[in-house]
Amino acid sequence: MDQSFLDIPSECLDNAVYLLKLRHPFKNATYLGSTNDTKRRWRQHEGKRAGGAKYTKIASENHRYSWDPVCVVRGFPTRGMAYSFEKRAKHIRLCDGDGTLADNGKYDANDKLVHQRVRKMIIMCNLERWSKKCPPAATIPLRFEWYMPQLKPAADDFLRRDWEIQQRANREILLHARRCKTKILEAVGNRIPLSVIGQIIVPYHVQIRYLPYYVEEVVIKQQQQTS
């Protein structure tokens, strides 16, 4: 990857789309919004400054419970583009990500489905355009920041979920190798190549992406979560 391509102007980092999750023992409430100042906006949602959304105040029982950032997408050239991203992300369907890299981001490290709002954010990053008026998404490098890494998809999602299929294919390749007594190089499902030498099968490491090349993925440390 050309790292210079991901150099985002500092003024573009202010325009962002963010996802918040309510820190509540029972509710699973989330809030999706856009802003040109994330710190100020989070303080408003927490009730520490005037101007927060009505929904976040009601859901948090008049700011009794806190809102924590899940992820933030930065790098929009204008506030209008960030709003277009936010508006469509609220109404986009999960099936709109079929056939894109977003298919690789459905499950987390515990084999559970990733939160729908998180999946929609990932799907949005894989669209060609966020709206008819926006330029092609590939021309706008973005930064996807994770504040709750435990909610992000697992990078080896395909490897884990298709483990049984791989094992069955491994046995078939091994039997074929024993019959032919030759070295074989096979591809399983046209995705994961396997090197078979005699009776030894060594799967190659495959890095699976759920974000396009023009979206940089960053994990933010917990101590950087300042309200």
Secondary structure, 3 states (H helix, E strand, C coil): CCHHHHCCCHHHCCCEEEEEEECCCCCCCEEEEEECCHHHHHHHHCCCCCCCCHHHHHHCCCCCCCEEEEEEEECCCCHHHHHHHHHHHHHCCHHHHCCCHHHHHCECCCCCECCHHHHHHHHHHCCCCCCCCCCCHHHCCEEEEECCHHHCCCCCHHHHHCHHHHHHHHHHHHHHHHHHCCCEEEEECCCEEEEEECCEEEECCCCCCCCCCCEEEEECCHHHCCC
